[in-house]
């Protein structure tokens, strides 16, 4: 925490009730664990007023109240009382998911005869209490601190199909169990990602349910009457996170909430991270990229006025260069940046203040830059990435409507392709983009308008694209980068609260890792 404190990032800033990323579980109904901060709430036993407070019908609860059997809250805590004052009002989907995630982060244990008190209020620790808490429903002794599987539909509307579900909706079998829906694990809507309090002996968790098991179990889709969609995710120009890999070592860097560069390292050979973030200077940084040149990582950043700066880390000597220096050429007004390296040559590209692509080159063998920026076309570009395929620099950009385009520079012939063309698949609403290349295959990923990760692939040997975008999970993602480690594409994303997460695709086995997990160290990156 000392490193974070030096940057003005406090423990309070980090928080525990965050909704940075919804994990993408693997198919087959598996359960996934998360990193657990220190609990922020506490559990209290109580005597329910009915035999089964999880599935009781409204008449049972009313009868218990009429005979004076309502459960009694021994002493209301101030924060629970404050939460109760706003209960039952309008709530956004991200707010509901954040409340649910907070119980998962705290490992709240399942119980029908205990309630959990924290900043969300006081709620029974079973499945229906969990959904009641996520939706911020009124809670008191009269309903045993949360609605039941039978009474939750009274505040919700039944949907026509599972396909109508959105994150924050519920899937309920009124006779037995209810879960909170967080998204689909696949484009065919055959596996649902959910959050739940499952049964005695478990804690609040994420899991997957197959569509067939939901149908067979008599589960129905519902939407809380007071839930509303979140405002559209603003377009993120540039990236607040960047990564490179040398051998099995990943070097991960972010723009912190204080506007400077922070760095951490992961050893994928040993399967460990350093567990700490080191401050590396700068102020007012807005966009970031990095590239390997020899055994060095060269960083490039857009400053507060849109000017472009660079610094480097030499992993042979263990030395950093003497701080940020401006890239020659006098660029100004840049909004996003990307770089690739070919034979000691760095090809650096930015989106200018005019929304088009600009390019300059640095010869790290000779220690010189071209000293000029050349315009390369486009308009309304918002986000930018690039990848080396053979001797070609393939650039990918998000346009003004969120569609994804590409163009390339062939450094064998010295020719650029004939302008921007759209990547097949019809993506729209993208807010951030990253790409890696492996064996003439480009693996292109975006953050969609829904805040989750989407992926497509291009075979530059065959000259074809898959022509479709596959959803890969997450919610509220803000910034994105990727790096090749061995035969694996490691993705890194900044979530809605600035925390940094990772997941990987192993192209030897064809398997994705089990979902997003937080990079150790508790960093908070900028989300602006």
C-alpha positions in Angstrom: 0.0 0.0 0.0 3.0 2.3 0.4 3.5 2.4 -3.3 -0.1 3.4 -3.9 -0.1 6.0 -1.1 2.9 7.7 -2.8 0.6 8.3 -5.8 -2.3 9.6 -3.7 -4.2 6.3 -4.2 -5.8 5.4 -0.9 -7.3 2.3 0.4 -10.6 4.1 0.3 -10.1 4.7 -3.4 -9.5 1.0 -4.0 -12.8 0.0 -2.4 -14.1 -3.5 -2.2 -17.6 -3.2 -3.6 -16.5 -2.8 -7.2 -18.0 -4.0 -10.4 -15.0 -3.7 -12.7 -15.4 -7.0 -14.5 -17.9 -9.8 -14.6 -16.0 -13.0 -15.1 -16.5 -15.2 -18.1 -16.8 -18.7 -16.8 -16.1 -21.7 -19.0 -18.9 -23.8 -20.2 -20.3 -26.7 -18.2 -21.7 -25.1 -15.1 -18.5 -24.4 -13.3 -18.0 -22.1 -10.3 -15.2 -19.5 -10.2 -13.5 -17.9 -7.2 -12.2 -14.4 -6.9 -9.6 -12.4 -5.0 -11.1 -11.6 -1.6 -10.6 -8.3 0.2 -11.2 -8.0 3.9 -14.9 -8.2 4.8 -16.7 -4.9 5.1 -19.9 -6.3 6.6 -21.0 -8.7 9.3 -23.4 -11.5 9.9 -26.1 -11.7 12.6 -28.3 -14.7 13.4 -32.0 -14.3 13.7 -35.1 -16.4 14.1 -37.2 -16.4 10.9 -40.9 -15.7 11.2 -41.8 -18.5 8.8 -40.6 -22.1 8.3 -38.8 -21.3 5.0 -37.9 -17.6 4.6 -36.4 -18.4 1.2 -39.5 -19.6 -0.6 -42.4 -18.3 1.7 -45.4 -17.0 -0.1 -46.8 -13.5 0.7 -49.7 -14.9 2.7 -47.4 -16.7 5.0 -45.4 -13.6 5.7 -48.6 -11.5 6.2 -49.9 -14.1 8.7 -46.7 -14.1 10.6 -46.8 -10.3 10.8 -50.4 -10.3 12.0 -49.5 -12.7 14.9 -46.5 -10.6 15.9 -43.9 -13.1 14.6 -41.9 -10.7 12.5 -38.2 -11.1 12.9 -36.7 -8.2 14.8 -33.5 -6.3 14.0 -31.6 -6.1 17.3 -30.1 -2.7 16.6 -30.0 -1.0 13.2 -26.6 0.2 12.1 -26.3 3.7 10.8 -25.1 2.7 7.3 -27.8 0.1 7.0 -30.4 2.6 8.0 -29.1 5.0 5.4 -29.2 2.3 2.7 -32.8 1.4 3.7 -33.8 5.0 3.2 -33.2 4.7 -0.6 -34.5 1.1 -0.9 -37.0 0.3 -3.6 -36.1 3.2 -5.9 -34.7 3.2 -9.4 -31.4 1.3 -9.8 -29.1 0.9 -12.9 -27.9 -2.4 -14.1 -24.3 -1.6 -13.2 -25.4 -0.6 -9.7 -27.2 -3.9 -9.2 -24.2 -5.8 -10.4 -21.8 -3.8 -8.2 -24.0 -4.6 -5.1 -24.0 -8.3 -6.0 -20.3 -8.3 -6.6 -19.7 -6.8 -3.1 -21.1 -9.9 -1.4 -18.9 -12.1 -3.6 -15.9 -10.0 -2.7 -16.8 -10.4 0.9 -17.4 -14.2 0.7 -20.8 -13.8 2.4 -21.9 -17.3 3.5 -25.3 -18.8 2.7 -27.8 -18.9 5.5 -31.6 -18.8 5.8 -31.4 -17.7 9.4 -28.7 -14.9 9.3 -28.6 -11.5 7.7 -25.6 -9.5 6.4 -25.2 -5.9 7.2 -23.0 -3.6 5.2 -23.2 -0.4 3.2 -25.9 -2.1 1.0 -28.2 -2.5 3.9 -29.4 -5.6 5.8 -30.4 -8.7 3.9 -30.9 -12.4 4.5 -28.0 -14.5 3.3 -29.9 -16.8 1.0 -30.6 -16.8 -2.7 -33.7 -14.5 -2.6 -32.1 -12.2 0.0 -29.1 -11.9 -2.4 -31.3 -10.8 -5.3 -33.2 -8.5 -3.0 -29.9 -6.9 -1.9 -28.7 -6.6 -5.5 -31.9 -4.8 -6.5 -31.9 -2.6 -3.3 -35.4 -3.8 -2.3 -36.9 -2.8 1.1 -35.8 -5.1 3.9 -37.1 -5.5 7.4 -38.2 -8.0 9.9 -41.6 -8.2 8.2 -40.1 -10.0 5.2 -37.2 -11.6 7.1 -34.8 -9.1 5.5 -35.5 -9.7 1.9 -38.1 -10.9 -0.6 -38.6 -14.6 -1.3 -38.5 -16.7 -4.5 -42.3 -16.5 -4.4 -42.6 -12.7 -3.8 -39.8 -11.4 -6.0 -42.0 -11.7 -9.2 -44.4 -9.2 -7.5 -41.8 -6.4 -8.1 -40.7 -7.7 -11.5 -42.0 -8.4 -15.0 -41.8 -11.8 -16.6 -39.8 -11.8 -19.9 -40.9 -13.5 -23.0 -37.6 -15.5 -23.4 -34.2 -16.2 -21.9 -32.9 -14.3 -24.9 -34.5 -11.1 -23.6 -32.3 -11.2 -20.4 -30.0 -8.3 -19.7 -27.3 -8.1 -16.9 -29.0 -7.5 -13.6 -32.2 -9.4 -14.4 -33.2 -12.5 -12.4 -33.9 -16.1 -13.3 -36.3 -17.6 -10.8 -37.9 -20.9 -9.9 -40.4 -19.6 -7.4 -40.5 -23.0 -5.6 -36.7 -23.4 -5.0 -34.0 -21.0 -6.2 -33.3 -17.6 -7.8 -30.1 -16.3 -9.4 -28.9 -12.9 -10.8 -28.1 -13.0 -14.5 -24.9 -11.2 -15.6 -24.6 -12.2 -19.3 -24.2 -15.0 -21.8 -21.0 -17.0 -22.0 -21.5 -17.7 -25.7 -23.1 -16.1 -28.8 -25.7 -18.9 -29.0 -27.1 -18.1 -25.6 -26.6 -21.7 -24.4 -24.7 -20.9 -21.2 -25.7 -18.2 -18.8 -23.3 -16.4 -16.4 -24.9 -15.8 -13.0 -24.3 -14.7 -9.5 -25.9 -16.5 -6.6 -26.1 -17.6 -3.0 -26.5 -21.3 -3.7 -27.0 -23.5 -0.7 -25.6 -24.1 2.8 -21.8 -24.6 2.9 -21.2 -22.1 0.1 -20.5 -18.4 -0.2 -21.8 -15.8 -2.6 -20.3 -16.7 -6.0 -20.3 -16.6 -9.8 -21.3 -19.7 -11.7 -22.7 -20.8 -15.0 -26.0 -22.5 -15.8 -26.8 -24.1 -19.1 -30.0 -23.1 -20.9 -31.1 -26.7 -20.9 -30.7 -27.0 -17.2 -32.7 -23.8 -16.6 -35.5 -25.0 -18.8 -35.5 -28.4 -17.1 -35.5 -26.8 -13.7 -38.5 -24.6 -14.3 -36.6 -21.3 -14.1 -38.2 -18.2 -15.6 -36.6 -14.9 -16.7 -37.8 -11.7 -14.9 -36.8 -8.0 -14.9 -37.1 -5.8 -11.9 -39.6 -3.0 -12.5 -37.3 -0.3 -11.3 -34.1 -1.3 -13.1 -32.9 1.0 -15.9 -30.2 0.6 -18.5 -27.0 2.5 -17.8 -26.0 5.6 -19.8 -24.0 4.7 -22.9 -20.4 4.0 -22.2 -18.4 7.0 -23.4 -15.8 6.4 -26.1 -12.3 5.9 -24.6 -9.8 7.5 -26.9 -6.5 5.7 -26.5 -5.6 3.3 -23.8 -4.7 3.6 -20.2 -3.0 0.2 -20.1 -0.2 -1.4 -22.2 1.8 -4.6 -22.1 4.9 -6.1 -23.7 6.4 -9.6 -23.2 10.1 -10.6 -23.4 10.3 -14.3 -23.2 8.0 -15.4 -20.4 8.1 -12.0 -18.7 5.2 -9.7 -19.1 5.7 -6.0 -18.4 2.4 -4.3 -17.6 2.0 -0.6 -17.4 -0.9 1.7 -16.7 -1.7 5.4 -16.4 -2.6 5.7 -12.7 -5.5 7.8 -11.4 -2.7 10.4 -10.6 -1.9 10.7 -14.3 1.6 9.1 -14.1 3.0 5.8 -15.3 2.9 2.8 -13.0 4.5 -0.6 -13.7 4.3 -4.2 -12.6 5.8 -7.5 -13.9 4.4 -11.0 -14.4 6.6 -14.2 -14.7 4.5 -16.5 -16.8 7.1 -19.2 -16.6 6.8 -19.3 -12.8 3.1 -18.3 -12.8 3.7 -15.3 -10.5 3.4 -11.6 -10.4 5.5 -9.1 -8.5 2.4 -8.1 -6.5 3.3 -4.4 -6.5 3.1 -1.4 -8.8 6.0 1.0 -9.0 5.6 4.7 -10.0 7.6 5.7 -13.0 6.8 9.4 -13.4 5.0 11.7 -15.7 1.9 13.8 -15.1 -1.4 14.3 -17.0 -0.8 11.3 -19.3 -3.8 10.5 -21.5 -2.9 7.6 -23.7 -0.2 4.9 -23.6 1.5 2.2 -25.8 4.7 0.2 -25.7 6.8 -1.9 -27.9 9.8 -4.2 -27.5 13.0 -3.0 -29.3 15.8 -5.6 -28.7 15.8 -6.2 -25.0 14.2 -2.9 -24.2 10.6 -1.8 -23.8 10.0 1.6 -25.3 7.0 3.6 -23.9 5.1 6.2 -25.8 2.5 8.4 -24.2 0.2 11.3 -25.1 0.5 14.1 -22.6 -2.2 16.5 -21.3 -1.8 18.9 -24.4 -1.7 16.1 -26.9 2.0 16.1 -27.4 3.9 12.8 -27.7 6.6 11.6 -25.3 8.8 8.5 -24.9 11.0 6.7 -22.3 12.5 3.3 -22.2 13.4 0.3 -19.9 16.5 -1.7 -20.8 16.0 -5.2 -19.3 19.6 -6.2 -20.0 21.0 -3.5 -17.8 18.0 -3.1 -15.6 18.0 0.6 -16.2 15.3 3.1 -17.2 16.1 6.0 -19.5 16.3 9.4 -17.9 12.6 10.3 -18.0 10.1 11.3 -20.6 11.3 13.2 -23.7 9.3 14.5 -26.5 9.2 12.5 -29.8 10.7 14.8 -32.5 8.3 16.4 -35.0 6.1 18.6 -32.8 2.9 16.6 -32.8 0.0 18.2 -30.8 -3.6 17.3 -30.1 -3.1 13.6 -30.3 -5.9 11.5 -28.8 -4.6 7.9 -29.2 -1.3 6.2 -29.9 0.1 2.9 -31.1 3.5 1.5 -32.0 5.2 -1.5 -33.6 8.8 -2.5 -34.0 10.5 -4.1 -37.0 14.2 -4.6 -37.2 15.1 -1.9 -34.7 12.7 0.5 -36.5 9.7 1.9 -34.5 6.7 2.9 -36.4 4.6 5.2 -34.3 1.1 6.3 -35.1 -1.4 8.6 -33.5 -4.9 9.9 -34.0 -4.5 13.6 -34.5 -6.8 16.3 -33.3 -8.4 16.2 -36.8 -9.4 12.6 -36.2 -7.1 11.1 -38.9 -4.1 8.9 -38.7 -0.6 10.4 -38.5 2.8 8.5 -38.6 6.4 8.9 -37.7 9.4 6.6 -37.6 12.4 6.0 -35.2 15.6 4.2 -36.0 16.8 2.8 -32.7 19.9 1.3 -34.4 21.0 4.8 -35.5 19.4 6.6 -32.5 17.4 9.0 -34.8 13.8 9.9 -35.6 12.4 11.1 -38.9 11.5 14.4 -37.2 8.2 14.7 -39.0 4.6 13.4 -38.8 2.9 12.3 -42.1 -0.9 12.3 -42.5 -2.3 9.0 -43.5 -6.1 9.6 -43.8 -9.2 8.7 -42.0 -11.7 10.9 -40.2 -13.4 10.6 -36.8 -11.1 7.9 -35.6 -11.5 7.2 -31.9 -9.2 4.3 -30.8 -6.1 2.7 -32.4 -3.9 -0.4 -32.3 -1.4 -2.1 -34.5 0.3 -5.5 -35.0 3.2 -6.8 -37.1 2.3 -9.5 -39.6 5.4 -10.6 -41.5 7.0 -7.4 -42.7 3.7 -5.4 -42.6 2.3 -3.1 -39.9 -1.4 -3.7 -39.7 -3.3 -0.9 -38.1 -6.8 -1.1 -36.7 -9.0 1.8 -35.7 -12.4 2.4 -34.2 -14.4 5.0 -36.2 -16.8 7.6 -35.1 -19.8 5.2 -35.0 -17.8 2.4 -33.2 -17.2 0.4 -36.4 -13.7 -1.2 -36.8 -11.4 -0.5 -39.8 -8.0 -1.6 -40.9 -5.2 -0.6 -43.2 -1.5 -1.8 -43.6 2.0 -0.6 -44.4 4.2 -3.1 -46.2 7.8 -2.3 -45.3 9.2 -4.7 -48.0 7.6 -2.8 -50.8 7.3 0.5 -49.0 3.6 0.7 -49.9 0.5 1.4 -47.8 -2.7 -0.5 -48.6 -5.3 1.5 -50.5 -6.9 3.1 -47.4 -9.2 2.1 -44.5 -11.5 -0.9 -45.0 -13.9 -2.3 -42.5 -13.0 -5.5 -40.7 -15.7 -8.1 -41.6 -18.3 -9.0 -39.0 -20.2 -5.8 -38.6 -19.0 -4.7 -35.2 -20.5 -1.5 -33.9 -20.3 0.6 -30.8 -16.7 -0.4 -30.0 -14.9 1.8 -27.5 -11.4 0.4 -27.3 -9.3 -2.0 -29.4 -6.2 -4.2 -29.3 -4.5 -6.7 -31.6 -1.7 -9.3 -31.5 -0.2 -11.4 -34.3 0.8 -15.1 -34.1 1.9 -17.1 -37.2 0.2 -14.8 -39.7 -3.0 -14.9 -37.6 -4.2 -11.6 -36.2 -6.3 -11.8 -33.0 -8.4 -8.6 -32.8 -10.3 -7.7 -29.6 -12.6 -4.8 -28.8 -14.6 -3.5 -25.9 -18.2 -3.4 -27.2 -20.9 -0.9 -26.4 -22.1 -3.3 -23.7 -18.7 -3.0 -21.9 -17.6 -6.6 -22.5 -14.8 -8.1 -24.6 -15.5 -9.2 -28.2 -13.0 -11.1 -30.5 -12.5 -11.9 -34.2 -9.6 -13.4 -36.1 -7.9 -12.7 -39.4 -5.7 -15.2 -41.4 -3.3 -13.0 -43.3 -1.7 -16.1 -44.9 -5.1 -17.0 -46.5 -6.3 -13.4 -46.8 -9.5 -14.1 -44.9 -11.3 -13.0 -41.7 -13.6 -15.2 -39.6 -16.4 -12.7 -40.4 -17.9 -12.8 -36.9 -17.3 -11.3 -33.5 -17.6 -13.6 -30.5 -18.5 -12.2 -27.0 -15.9 -13.2 -24.3 -17.4 -11.6 -21.1 -16.7 -8.8 -18.8 -18.8 -5.7 -17.9 -17.9 -2.1 -17.6 -14.5 -2.5 -19.3 -12.9 0.8 -20.1 -9.4 0.2 -21.6 -7.7 -2.8 -23.3 -4.3 -4.1 -24.3 -2.8 -7.5 -25.2 0.6 -9.2 -25.5 1.9 -12.5 -26.8 3.5 -14.7 -24.2 4.7 -17.9 -25.8 1.7 -19.1 -27.8 -0.8 -17.3 -25.6 -2.6 -14.0 -26.1 -2.7 -12.3 -22.7 -5.4 -9.6 -22.5 -5.4 -6.9 -19.9 -8.3 -4.6 -19.2 -9.2 -1.7 -17.0 -12.6 -2.1 -15.3 -15.1 0.6 -14.5 -13.5 1.4 -11.1 -9.9 1.5 -12.6 -8.8 -1.9 -11.3 -6.8 -4.0 -13.7 -7.8 -7.6 -14.9 -6.3 -10.2 -17.1 -7.4 -13.4 -19.0 -5.6 -15.4 -21.7 -6.2 -17.5 -24.9 -3.8 -20.4 -25.4 -3.6 -21.0 -29.2 -1.7 -24.3 -28.6 -4.7 -25.9 -26.8 -7.4 -23.6 -28.2 -8.6 -22.8 -24.7 -9.4 -19.5 -22.9 -8.5 -19.2 -19.3 -11.4 -19.4 -16.8 -12.3 -15.7 -16.9 -11.1 -12.3 -15.8 -8.9 -12.2 -12.7 -7.4 -9.2 -11.1 -3.7 -8.5 -11.6 -2.1 -8.6 -8.1 -1.1 -5.3 -6.4 -4.4 -3.4 -6.1 -3.7 -0.7 -8.8 -6.3 1.9 -9.8 -5.8 3.1 -13.4 -7.4 6.1 -15.0 -10.8 5.4 -16.6 -11.1 8.8 -18.3 
